[in-house]
Amino acid sequence: MTLAHHAPALALVLLLALAAWLLLREGHRDHTRPGHGQQRPHSTRVGTAQQDHDAIEGDQP
């Protein structure tokens, strides 16, 4: 087996590694991409399990 025999597989592995690195690097950038506006924070209203249960029971006939 020669290096020429393994070259296509090695090239594919390197290409996949480069693509993974680029995707990971893009995910860690600290800016907003076009079309991905800032999300609003979640509601600060937090109920208890009992309130949830009461609300479900109240909706049933």
Secondary structure as UniProt FT lines:
FT   HELIX           3..27
FT   TURN            34..35
FT   HELIX           49..59
//
